[in-house]
Amino acid sequence: MRSTNFAPLDLSVYEISPERGFLPQEPSKELPDSPALNFLGHELPKLLSARTVRRFIDEQRQLCPSISPTWRTEDYRAAMRILSFAGHAYVWEVPDQPAATIPPQLAQPWYEVAQRMGRPPVLSYASYALDNWRRLDPTKPIQLDNIVLLQNFLGGQDEEWFVVVHIQIERQAGPGLVGLLRAMRGAAEDKENEVLLGLRSLAMEQTAMRDTLLRMKERCDPYVYYTRVRPYIHGWKNSPALPSGLVYEGVAAYGGAPQQFRGETGAQSSVVPCLDAGLGIAHTPDPLTIYLQEMRDYMPSRHRSFLQVLEQATDDLGRSVLSGYVRDRKFRHPDLWAAYGACVDLLAQFREIHIGYADSYIHRQHQTHESNPTAVGTGGTPFMQYLQKHLDETKRAIAE
């Protein structure tokens, strides 16, 4: 079947790069004309270790000057990164005694920058990973032995490695998306060889992404992650420690009412949702699908738009353009079906590895206080049962 809903895409329109994937160009380290905020970002690990983040912020008359009309996109991203880390450090400085209110000198610029970014004023994956890296050697590629974080909470090998593994996967997704789009376009134009080459290219990059994820435990210990990394990335929606949410003082739009936003989570990455959409993996409604739909509000707006385009790529029968095309040729062209099956299987492997990590890094840890629960993810939802269901649904796509 020929698609009526898929046209050639320019990845740059969606702030995606064939080489860097969902990563932007080298993020800015600091903000122009913002000495207090730059100092806070630089010294945050020391202030947090000394438990003086709240005191430092409370003593500032102004953290960030008015948003400048000369700010570039990179400056907004840097501001969102520093403000988000500072906001979470303020709230969770003493993890079992969270602050239920943040002062206006932090709340107001955070809200204003978040509005410009099209995301809520909370730490999201975009600020935690996508906009939070630099290369040690600018002449060498973005790879695990050449990338470090611009911003940390406490710092240390485990926190650093946990995030840079995600950053590397985001980079590897770039050429994978090129392959996926090539296959989808080939299906839309009934060019079997293009579909085959696109799928094989995607599988090669998915293999690299899987192998990167498998390296997580090399330098990120589950206990250290749970006790020293995870406490600071929680949000304030469905939070046992902040049941009413967080008050953003001085933000007129909120009228003094507490707000509830989800915590930072890999579910805010666009990689797996795009693979699901492009490969035509369907998930029946459950609490996790509802949650994942909500997570799109935390993604960069153009990444969100790209995902929607992939989901709308259907053939004349309303099926996913790629999976429908390949399924129709399952017996006539077994090489095509095998290439498609390899991509789906690699996605299932990726999900299975993730479930194993969710179990060892969170579910099996010993909960010491309600602000760092083991039964729910950092986004605030139960996860183990539904992660397994989504894995099973992925496998079923090639079992039928």
N, C-alpha and C positions, 0 to 999 in steps of 0.2 A: 504493500500500500504506500502511496505517496503522501507525505505530510503536507498539510495545508497550513501548519502553524509553526514552521521553523525556517528562519532565514539566517544567512551568514551573520556571525556576531563579531564585533570588535571588542576584544577583552579589555582594552584600555578604557573604554566607556564605563566599564564596571569596576575600575580601579583594580584590575587583575593583570598580571604580567605572565607571559609564557615562560619566562625564566624564574621569576620570584613567586609565582602563584598569588596568594592573597596578601603577601607582604608588600608594604609600600617601599619606595626607595629609602635609602638610609635615613632612619628617623632622626629628628633633631634631638640633641642632648639637653639643651637648655632653652629657656624662653628669653626673648629680648626684653630688656628693661624690667625685669622681675626678680630683683636680688633676693628678696625674702623667700619667694617660692622656690627659686633655684637652690638656695641654701637648704631649705627644708627637704627638697628631693635628694640632695647630695648627702645630707646628714641623717636622713630618716632611719637607717639601720642603727646608728649610734643612739639617737634619741629614743627609738623604740626599745633598744636593749636597756637603756637607763630609765625607761618608763617616764619620759618627760615630753612626749609628743603633745599631749593635751596642754601641758603647761606652756610649752613654746607657742602653740597656736593661739591659746587664750590670751597670751601677752602681746600678740601682734595686732596693731590697729588695722593694718591692711596686708593681706598676703599677696594679692595679685592686683595690679592696676586695672583700670577699665580696659575692656577688650579693644585692642588697637585696630583701626581700619587697615593698617599695613601688615597685619598678621597674615602669614601664609597658611595653607592647609597643614603643613608640617608643624607650625606653631600651635595650632589648635590641638593637634594630636598630642604634642608634648605637654601642653597645659592639662589636657584631660588625663594624661598618664600620671603626672605629678599630683594633681588634685585628687585623683581617685585613690592612689596609694596613701596619700595623706589622710583622706577621709576614712579609709578603712583602718589605718593605724590609730586614728583618733578614737574610733568606735571600739576597736578590739585591743587597745593597748594592754588592758588587763582582761584576757579572754573570758574569764568567768564573771567579770564585772563590766559589761559593755556600757558605753555611753548611749543614752536614748535620745540625745540632742546634740547637734553640732552647731557651733556659733556662726554668726552671719559672715564673718571675714573668710570663712571656708565655704559655707553653704552657698552664698550668693555667686561667687565666681564659678564654683563647680556647676551650679545649675545653669548659668549663662553659657558656659562652654559646652555643656551637655546638650543644650538646646541647639547650638550651632552644629553639633555632631550628629544630631538626630537619634540620640540614645539617652537613657535615664542617667541621672547623676549617681552612679554606683560603679564600682570596678567591674568592667566587663573584659571578656577575653581579648578584645581588640587592644585595650590599653595594657593588659597583663602580658600579652605575647606579641601580637602583630606589630605594635608600635613601640616595642620595648627591647631593642637589640642594636648592637653595633658589631662591626667586624674588627678583630684585633689587628689584622693586616688588611687594609683597604684594597690592596692589589690582589688578594686571594678571594676565592668564592665564599658564599654563605654556606658554611658547613659546620658540623659539630665542633671541630677543633679550631674554629676561627670565629665563633660568635659568643658574645657574652651579653648580659643584661645591662640596660641603662639604669634600671631602677629595681631595687630589692626592698623587701620588708626587713628581715634580719640578715639576709645574705648567707653565704656558705655554699658548699658544694652541692648539697641536696636540693636546696631551693633553686639554685642556678641551673642545674642539670634538668630538673623537672620541667622548667619552662623552655630551655633551649631545644630539648627534644621535640616539643610541640612546634617551635619555630622552624626547625629543620623540616618537619613533615609539611608545614604550610608551604615552604619553598618548593619541596618536591612535588606538591600538587600542581604546580604551574604547567610543566610539560605533560602531566597526566590529563589535565583539562583540555589541552590542545588535542590530545589523542581522542578524548571523549567527544569533543565537538566535531572532529574529523569523521568519527564513526556516525554520529547523529546526522551530520550533513550528508554523508554518503547514503544513509538510509532514506533520507528525504528525497534524494535525487536518484535513488535506485542504482547506486554504484557499489556493487558488492565488494570489489577490491579495496575501495576506500574505507568501507566499514571494517573489513578485516585488518587493514593496516592500522586504522585508528584504535581498534580494540587491542591489538598487540602492543601498540605504543603505550596505551593506558595501563595494561597489565605490567609492563616493565616498571613504570613509575609506582604503581601500587605495591609492587614487590619491594622497591626501595623504601616506601613509606612504612610498610610492615616491618622491615628489618630495622628501621630507625626506632620504631615503637618498642621493639623487642630489647632495645638497649637501655630502657628506662632504669632497670634495677642495677645497672653497672655503677651508678654514682648517686642514686636517690633511694635511700633506705626507707621502707614502709613506715617504721616507727618514727623516724625523724620527720618524714613528710607529715604524718598525722599530728605530731606534737609541736613542730616548729614551723611548718609551712602552711598547712591547711587552716589553722585558726584565723588567719587574717584575711582570707578570701571569701568568707561567708557573707551573705547579704542579710537583709532584714525583711524577708517575706517567708512566711511559714517557719519563722525562727522561734524555737522554744525560749531562747534567751531574750529576744526582743519581740514579744507577741503582738505588740501594737505597731511595730515599725519604728521609724526614725524621724525625728522632727528636724527640719531644715530651717533654722532660725533666719528670719529676714527675707525669705523667699515668698514674695507676695502671692505668687500663683498657687502656693500650697495653703495659704491662709492659716498657718500655724498647725495644721493637721498633720499627724505623722504619716509618712509615706512608706510603702512596702515595695522593695525591689529585690529581685533575685541576686544571689551571689555569683561570683565568677565561676565559670565552668567550661570545660571543653565542648559542652553541648552548644555553646555559642559560636563554635567554629563552623565555617561553611563547607568544609571539605566533605564530610560524610553525607550531609544532606544533598549536596550537589551530585555525589556519586549515586545515592539512592534515586534522585530525580532522573539523572541521565540514563541510568541502567534500568529504570522502570521498576524499582523495588517498592512494593506497596506494603504499608503497615496498617492493619485494621485498628480502629480507634481504641485507645486505652489511655490511662492517665499520663503515660510518657509521651504519646503523640501530641496530646494537648499541651504538655509542658514544652516540648520541642517547638511547637508552633509559637508559643510565647517567647522562646529564646531568640526568635528572629528579630524581636524588638531591640535586642541588645547587640545585634550585628551591625557593622557599617552599612549604611543605607544602600549603597550601590551593590554590595555583595548580596544583600537581601533581594534586590531587583534581579540580579543574575540568576539566583536560585529560582525565582518565580518564572523566568523565561524558560529555564530547563523543564520545569514542571508542566508548562503549557505546551511543550513540544509533543504534539500528538498526531496520529495518523487519521485517516478518514473514518476509522472505526472508533476513534476516541482513545486508542491505546497509546502507551509510550512509543514514540516514533522508532526508537532503537530496538527495544525488546520485542515490539510487535513485528518489526521487519525480520529480525533474526529468528524468532519463533516460527514464522511462516516458512522459513527455509531450513528448519531443524534437520530434516531428513534428506533434503535435496543437496544441501551444502553443509555437511558435518563440520568442516573446518571453521565455518562461521559460528556455528553453535558452540564449538569447543573454545573458540576465542572469547565469546561472550561468557561462557561458563567459567573460564579462568578468571575473568574480571569479577564476577559475582562471588566466586570462591575466595578470592583475595580480600574482598570486602568483608565476607564472613569471617575470615581469619583475623582481620583487623578488629572486628567487633569482639571476637572471642578473646583476644589478647587483652582488650580493654576491660572485659568482664573480669578476667583474672586479676587485673590490677585493682579494680574497684573492690574486689573481695579482700585482697591482701593489704592494700593501702588504707582502706576505710572500714569495711564491714567486719573484719576480724580483729581490729584494734580494740583496746580496752578504753571505753568511754569514761573520762574523768569528770566532765561537767557538761551541762546541757547545751552550752554554746558551741560544742564540737561533736554533734551526734554521729553515731556510726550507722544509724538506720536510714539516713537520708544523705543525698549528695549535697555539695556546696550550693546548689541551686534550691535546695529545700524540699526535694521530693524523694519518696522511696524509689530505689533504682534497680536492685538486683533482679527482681522478678520480671520487670519489663525489659531490661536489657537482654535477658535470655529470650524473651518472646520476640524481640526485634531480630536477634540472631537467627532464631528458628525460621522467621519469615523470609530472611535473606536466603537461607539455604533452600527453602521451598521454591524459590524462583527458578532454580535449575533442576529441581527434583521431579517436577511434573512432566 
